[in-house]
Every structure is written in structure tokens, then in C-alpha cells.
Amino acid sequence: MTSRVVPVPPVIDSRTNLPRWISHFWILVPALAAGWLIWTTVVRIRHIEVISDISREVLVADPSTPTGYADGLRRMVPPERVIESSRWIIETQEMVHQGNWRLRHLDLDNAPDGRAVRTQSAYRWWLAGLAWLDHLLSGSTFGESVERAALYADPVLHLLLLVSLSVLIASRYGPLPAAVAAVALVGFFPLAGSFQPGIPADLGIALACLLWSVLPITSGLHTLQAPKPESIDGPNAGRIASRNRITRKSFFAAGIFGGLGLWIDLPGQSLVLAGLGIGGILAAWRRHRRAEGSPFDEALVIPWRAWAVGGAIATCAAYLLERYPGELSWLPTDGVHWIHALGWLALGELLKRADDWGRAGQWPREPRGIGLTTAAAAILAGTLLLLAYRPGIEPFVGGLSSWRMTSLPGSPVADSFQSWLHRNGFSAMLRATLVPLLILIPALWIIPRDRSSDNRRLVLVLLMGPLVLLIALASLQLRVWNAVDAMLLVVLIVVVTPARGRDRIPTGKWSISMSFLAALLFAPGLLLLHVRTGYANPKELNQTEAEFVVERNLAHWLARRAGPEGVTVLAAPQLTASLAYYGSLRGLGTLHPENNDGVAAAIRIASSTSNMESQALLEKRGVTHVIIPSWDSGLTDYARIGSGVPSGTFVALLNRWELPPTIRPVVYPMPRIPGWEGQAVTVFEVVEEQDPADALSRLAEYFIEMGEIERATAYRTELGNFPASLGAIAALGQIAMAKGDTAAFSSVMDLAVPYTEGGAARSMPWDRRVSLAIVLTQGKQRELAREQVEACLKRTTEANLRSLTPSSLFRFLLLCRMFNLEIPDPDLGAKARSMVPPDLRERL
């Protein structure tokens, strides 16, 4: 008798109706998405390291400075100019250096008073925590570790978000939605481009809180699904009670993350909460119609109170963390406040009342219920009024930061969506931004037609509230498209989840069709992000990178030339921010939201039409240098804003080289960058009032060193008006030497020698006496030249050395070597050699 083998049926996954061994392959999709994220991050970090190593000198570690480097320098060159990124690094380093866990004031802006710091501390703590790990592993100074942590702070956050959401969605919705969500997190544009290495910003953590404040709500409602909800008695009663408990926990968790979101991004998260309130009322109205009409639907209680309690607890905890003990107040000043927690409780109570009306069909009529509803409405209205007038700082709502869509290099910057469309047309970025909106087509199809036992209809109606508000605001502020993508991701998860119950599409067909839809939604963003990754291996610097390399070099040069009083610059807002970042130099007019006073001061100085007024303003603000780069017209724009006569302003006079007596040009040896030969940086130093002959001679010698011999020659006639000034005679000699005019140089020597022998050089400024020594040496008057060098060495100070041009300093040190003389102070001699440009220093 032969035995019959009975085949064992495969184990079926109830969520997918597929063999379990097949359904486990979903994990490959999040793994591939994580691999894509890690690969693009590594490539981009490698690019940043390559650019940061261009045209820089070796920095000396110094744990006594906030930056971790001597002279307060920084080395990392970010791949894009984003106003917030350098601010977060500076503030985090300063917070750690001060030994505080909160930062309220920064001295680098609005010199000399500094500015307030109103950004919330959560993101600084995130950066500091990663820097602490880097510090333990690498042994670097903490300042260095903060700068290095900025490379991977946002990508790590992105990776954690991908993993955590994949786990949550797989456990609540199944493998297909989890796989789709994982790809969406790396493929939706601009959402996936907001976690870039080297460009730290709190936008990423704000978006993470947004997602975690909404997804538990949708997953909690999804948990209440019942395959056969015809009865709420018997076995179904226990199941309903159990799932209600899970849903309450999910709503409570959503409230916790929403409270954290309020802390990090008060206006943005408030908009989401307002949208959830609108969506909750729409859902209650939809339930009031009771299309389902089942006992289970009437027993389904949406736990809005649990949501509000979780949010209120997190909001109060965040308020205490940020303000306790010295900054507690009864009314909101900036950032999250306990009154917002009160408003959240009121919103939860109103939604609870609306949900009861949706299930029971009537509003409360008893006095207690009416009183609670009225009080909740009044509290919510008052909270909204206070919120509307808050002076807070926002990651993706309001301010100049909202003009930039994402931190991805090359991201569009415009004051509205319409401006972007008008300027760039239907570009690849625009297509990648709009394509995810296609998910609204199946979502809007499901809402009126869904007959399954799922709560998809209820969830989608709820999500429409925040989504519509965010889309409306995104038409005005580009950065809000990141939040729109986050909400569309949640809608996508709900849509692609196979329905259960009556009138449902078969699971297999639904999964295949949704997979094709997801591929359509992700393709433009993935393609765009892949192309943007290509910038990581350039053969030459792009415009922004070249600007950063020059600005870093300029900041390091100024910081090393700084005297005991330090350097305070008046420059364009972007350049001022760069100089503060790379060289810890103080400035005035950065465009940080807290720096209105500094911007106003910069505008007033730039637009001043009186030398006396501009001198007084520069002195009041402690400005030591005015810097005008050829590629940035920001300072001219300041002058135009502040004056109706731009041609007569302080900045206009500088551009025309009609210099006030307290301004002298300083030769800056700009690094050589291929393709940037035509660019220049003009540096002016604020000094004591100069003698007219000395001021003119310094100006002529400046043009000689800059290679503009003809412009220097144009001052020869004016210099000839000072025949008794040895400084003017030395400048005429420098001009003759530069032109190779031996006859003119001989005439200069005929004047210089008698005056020098007569002792006229004793009253000359130090730098003019060095110039005279150079001319005398060229004229073969070695003994007279030696006398001038010896006299200069007796009066050598660091300030005197800084007054020389790089070429004059190099020649002065050569003269010292020629005459076997040395600067008496060895430290000062070393300082002098360090101030010589590297290419000339090698010749010493």
C-alpha cells in the first residue's frame, strides 16, 4: 500500500494574501532605499572634503576657542549658500564653549552689541550630541567635532526617519505601504533634498516631527478596522476595546511628537494642527451622514482627548526645557509657550464634541457640556490670536528661508511659486515637485466611493484639512512644499494599503496598480536627485563654491591680521555671514531674523551722504574694515535702500575711489582660481584721519601692487603738488619703478636724497618710511636706506606691520636680511613672516 503525500499549503500573510516567504521580500526595498541614501551622502561628503581642501593653509587645533582652531577659524566649505547652515554651527559651538545648554546671545552680528538668539535649542542639542560622539571617537577638539557633525547630522536624521517609519508602517499597514513609504522618503522632491550633508538646518527635524505627529493618528484609526463589524457584542466587544486602547496610545504618541514639532517649528506645526482640526470636523460631518451605518462605526470613538493631552504634556515639557527657570512668563514672547498647550487641550475638546455629534447626531445640550464647549472655543480663539502675533523663528513658514525650496545645491529660490514658474518655466524641478500631487486623484476617488470595512475614507477626509492648508501656503512660500510632500506621503500610505471588506478590489490587482502609481510618483524625484548627486565629482568649482573658497581665504587673512581689538566688517549680508563663519569676525548686516538692528545700522552707514556722519557711525559701531567683492552688490543695495541719491552715498564714493580721509585701501592677495581671474575683492581699512599727501601716496602704491599701473600713474600730478612730502616723493619713486621710467626715477632721487639727509624722514609715518627705504635701496643709496630700516625696526609693532602691503612687507623683510638686521622681538618677527603671502614667504 502506497502512502499518499498531502501537499502542505503555504502560510499566507493575512495583510497581503501572499505567501509569507514572498511578503518578507518587502524589506529589500527599504534596504535599497537606505543604501541609496548612504551612497549619495558619502559621495556628497567626499565632495565637500575635496572643496574644503582647496587653497587653504593648515589650521592649528586650539581647544580654547569655540571653533577648535587657533584664531577662531573654520575650514569646512558647504556645497551651497543657505543662510541658516553656518548659523547652526556657530551657535552650537558657542553654546558648548560657554558651557551652557541654551544660547541666548551672540556677539558676531550687530556689532558691537550682538544680537539675541531666538531659535529653539533642540537642533543645537542634536548637533552637539553627534559632535560629542565624534569627539569621543576621534579625539578632536569639540569645536572641530561640531563642524564635522554638520556633515552627517541631517543624513543621519533622514536614515533614522526612514527606518523608524518603515517599521511602524509595516506593523500597522503591511509590507507594500512600508516599501512605498521608504522609496518616497528618498524619492519625493523636495522632501528628500532637505537632509543634505554639510548644510545643517532644523527643517529636517521639523519634517520628521510633522510625519510622526500625523502617521500615528492614521495608523491608530487603521487599527480600528474590523473584518466583520456587524455586531459590537460578544467577541467583537473585547476586540473593539483592545483596539480602542491601541488607538488611544497612537493618538497620545502623535500628540507627543506634535508637541515636539511645536517646539522646533511653532508656526509650521500649528498650521498642521489647525488643518487636523479642520479635517477632524469634516470627518465628524462625514460620520454624521453615517454612510456606513454600522454599529461598529457608532462605537468607534476617536480619542481626540488623548491626542490633546499628549500634545499638551510635550508642549509644556518643551517650554520648561527652553525657558526654565529664568525666562518663564505669563504671555508668549517667542517660541513655544504653555498657553499653546492650553489651546491644544481646547482644540482636542472641540474635536471630541464634534466627533460625538458625528456619532450620536446631536451637540451636547446639558449646561456642563455647553459650558465646556464654549470655554474651549474661547480658549482656542485666544491662543490663535496670540500665535498670529508671535515673533518666532521658523524652519519652513515665513522669513527669507521660506524663499528657498530645499537645501539641495541648485534649489530654486523665489518669493512665491508663481515667481518660480514665471522665471524657470516647466523645469525638471517643477515637474518633480508637482508629480506627487497625482496621489490626490485616487485619494479623491476613494473618499466618496469606498465601501470597504476600512476607515480609509475617514482617514483621507481627516488628512485633507492640513493638506489643503499646506498647498495653499506653498503657493506663497516655496519651502512649504517640503511639508506638502510629508502629508502626501501619509496620503500615499493610506491609498496604497489594500482595502478589506465588501466591494474591494482584489489585493493582487490593487498592489500591482499601486506599485505602478508609486513608480510614476517617485521617478522624477529620484532622477533629479541622482543628477544632483553628480555635482559631487566636479572638474572645476561652480560659482557658489568659488565664492566660498575666496571668502574663507579672506576671512582667514583678516583674522590673522587682526589686532587686539579684533575685526569688525561692513560688507554685503552674505559676505558678512561668511566672514563670521570662517573667521569668527564680527559684522553688522547679516540677514538673520533676529538682526534687524544690525541691518538697519548697515543700511544707514552705506547710505550716508556725509563724511562726518559716516565716520561717526563707523566709530560708533567699531567698524574696522569695509569690504566690497566684485560678485556681490549687497552693500550697494543697502545704499540704494537707505538713500534717495545713491550716487552720493558712502558706498558710491568708495566705488569711485573718492576716499574719505579715514579710509585707506588694503591689498588683499586673492587666491588664484581658474575661471575667476576677472574677480576681485576690495578691502578698505578704517584708520585715523590721514594727511592728504600720505593718503594719496598710499592709494597710488595700492594700485601699483594690484597691477593697475596706469591708475597709479594718474595720481602723479596730484602727488607732485606735495614737493616737500617725503611720503609723496616715495610714492612717485614707486610709480617710476613700476613703469620702468629711469628718468623720472632719477628726478625722484634728486629730491629724496637731500630731504632724507636733512632728517625730514623722522616725522614720516612708519609705513611711508618703509616705502622710502625701498626707493632709496633701488636708487643705490644703501647707507640712507639702512638708516631708515634701523629706525623702522626700533618702532616696529604689530599694528605697523599690518599697515604694510604684502609686497612692501616682503621687501622690508628682504631689506632686513640684506643689512643683517632683525626685528628685535622674535614673536613679532614670526608674526611678520606669517603675514607674508605663501608664495612670497617661500622666497624668504
C-alpha angles and dihedrals in degrees: 000000000000120000119233118230112221112206114236111232115235119257108259124216105229092212095056107019086229129120107276094235089059095045090055090066089077089086089071090069097058088042091054090045090052090048090052090050093049093046095050090045093052092049092049094046090050089054092051090051091050093050092044090057094056119108098345135129123229110275120222116230114239118173091193092074125072091239095050091237131095116267090019094279129159128203111192115106110205118219094236140027105249115162095220101047101074090041093060093050093047094046094046093049091047092048092052093043091053090051091236129126092215131045123211105162139036126190101201096083132054092022131242098013099039125213139270120260111223100164113114120257101233097089092043088054090051091052092044092050093053090044090053090055091047090048091053094047100041104029090226122144113276092246091056090048092053090053090048093045088059087067095064106017096100097036090053089050089049092051093048090050091051094050097043095047092046091055094046095046094045091052095047106028107020138250100299096058090043092053092046092049092050092054091044091057091058098031109042112097127245093009095064091048095059097079100066125159117247093018104086116191136154091235091092095053090044090055091047090054090047092055093045091048092057107031096062088054093054093041090048091055089045089056090062091066114122124191093216111020097163091119135034093196131087117008092357092061093063091044092051092049092049094049091045088058091051090048092050090052091049092051091047090052090048089054091051092053091043089055090051088049090054089053094052099034113014101177096038096049090042088058090053091049090050089050091050088051091053091044091049091054091048090049090050090051089049090051090047088064086052098205088172094048095188128142088237091058090053090049093050105104116190105218099225091152092058088050092051093046091052091048093047093049093050092045093052091045091051091048092053093046090052101039112020127146110358103028105049114135140173094232129043116263103171132334129008119348137182090250088067088058089054090051090050091054088051091051091050091051093050092049089049090053091047091050091050088052090050092053102034099031100233142072119243112278101183115101093244093054093046091048094050092048093048093047092048091051092049093048092048092050091050092049091051091052092051091046092052091060100042118128094215131144119245136201098207109003122071134345130067091299089069090066091070116072098206142344091252110121110260093023115158117263118198139136092241143004090253091055090051092049092047093049102041103022122208094339129169090261092051091050092048089050096050101039095077088061087073088080086075090071097068090035093057089043091054097049099069098028108040112119099169125116090247124105092233093120091052093047095048092049088051092050094050091072099064092032094057092047092049094047090050091052092043089063087064102034121036097206091064088072086081090062090044089056090050091054092044088054090057091047089050092054091053093046098049094048107105111246124235132208130034127355093014127148112247111270096238095051092044092050092050094047093046091048090056090047091050091050089053091051096047101041100079094046095045091048092049093047091048091053090047089053087063090075086074094082106042124165091214139016119271122226097271094045092050090050091051093049091051093044091050090050091048092049092050091047093051093044092052091048093048119121127216091284091057128220126296116184136202106204144128112304096250093047091046090055091049093050090049090051101043099035106018087240120162120239144166120226111045113148097237111138091240093054103075092126092053092049091049091050092049091050092049094051094043092050097043112128097193126073090213092052095046091048091051092048093048090050093047092053094041093238112176101173138030113202127194118182118196093232098052122063094181095116091049088050089054089053091049092050094050102042137048089208105053093172092066099046128115092253092048090054090051091050089052092046092241091139124192114235091256095057125079128175119243123207110238114193099221116205117252112249121176110251093018099083092117096054125093143177119219114206121193123188123211107229141162114289108288131220107254093240093049092046091051094046092050090050092051093049090048090059091046091056092045088057094247096126096162092055089050091049090055089069093056094095093048091048089052088063088073103059093157095052114097088196091059090044090052090051091051088052091051090051092049091048091050092050094043089236102156095179093054091045091052090053090051091052090051087061099037100052098056093045091048094048089049092059098251090134093070093081096045121114112258097251092048090052090054089052089051091051090053092051093046091051090051088050091054093248092134098161093051089045091050090052090054093048092049090049090049093050090056090057099037114139133161090253090053091051090051090054091066124088114243091255093047091049090050091050092046091055089047090053090051090053092044091054094039091245129139137196103261095228110064092204090052090049090053090048090052092052091048090055092058113095112260095247092054093039090063089061090057 
